[in-house]
Amino acid sequence: MADTHPPRPNQGQPPLPRGGQATLEWLDERLGLRTIWTTIFARAVPQTNWFYTLGSASMILALLQVITGMLLTIYYVPTPDHAYDSIQYIMNEVTFGWLIRGLHHWGATLMVITVFLRMLRTFFMGAYKYPRELTWITGALLLLIVLVFGFSGYLLPWNQKAYWAGSVGTAVVGAPPIIGPLLLRIVRGGDQIGAVTLARFYGLHIWWMPIALLALIGVHLYLVIKIGITSPPERDE
Amino acid sequence: MSALRTSHGDELGRRKFLSGIIGMVAGAVAVVVGLPAIGYLISPGVKRQSQEKRLILGPVAGLTPGIPTGFPFSRKIKDGWVESAQTGVAYAVTHDGQNVKVFSNVCTHLSCRVTWDPDKGGFFCPCHDGLFGVDGEILAGPPPRPLDQFQTKIENGQIQILLEA
């Protein structure tokens, strides 16, 4: 029987590589993987130093926090009668629960440090100047988000330290004259720290803040790639 | 100085060396988080704590031969981070005043609760009209197997049963 198929486009060309390479080629042709890779990872950067790794470090930590946080939600419950017990359960009964919670706990502390150092680096190197104002602004917002993360997460264990830190921390909102007391009641969801506070801090911690964080990281990264980064300033600049 | 070579025989430059190191570190992090995460997720299903408990129902002498006597019981069991109560009724049956069988009141069909119904002469399940005889055997309805029995022991004339899980 005659072959009625039209000639294949790659006839006469060297055969496609086999295995993983072939799959990669197939995907690359449709998704443009190489372009994405080159744009993000193999882009041209000026002469840099180790301080320039603080951004990647923050993002890796953010990724770890997302993963360990998702794991913690498997057992944690945000109600005053069970929050503490569920964390005791994670620490004492669940296999490697101590490790997952430990990673989340120390990752949070480390993230505040790396993000803050990153801001200092940007400030001292003058990297916030034209045309990178928006990179700076989104970065500053990201720092604030990380701090809100830290504060809202601090309440969730519902132990003495969490309760009183939450009590003192939220009291700051009550400082402005006239509207202060109302703002405080809105933040706490009532006159005192309680079930409503815990639930809204939990919602803030696992929905509102992560989505804001990921969206802003997207914008921030886009700007870093689009505009590029600065080289360290020279002595007489 | 001769250049280092990769396993493919290419020259191992600074770029290749560093990306190799990055890959290895990333892999290590993935393993350190990923493997424990598997244990973390499956552990409540795999780690089973025995919650066995012996329960004394009452004296054998208190049973009427041929007629099941229900003993309601309630005990605390650990359910993750919650203490919950497990309640049920154990039906003790004797025919000769010496050997005692104790049945669970959980229907073997879909776990509804059966009750001893003297008019029907059996344990009746109201959900799907299952009926079990005085020795737990199936008389009518959809149950797939006879009523479950508790492990039973008689000590000093007192009926003891073993509650599991």
Interface residues (C-beta under 8 A of the other chain):
Chain A: I60 L64 I67 T68 L71 I74 Y75 V77 H82 D85 S86 Q88 Y89 E93 V94 T95 F96 G97 L99 I100 L103
Chain B: V29 V33 P36 A37 G39 Y40 L41 I42 S43 P44 V46 K47 G80 W81 V82
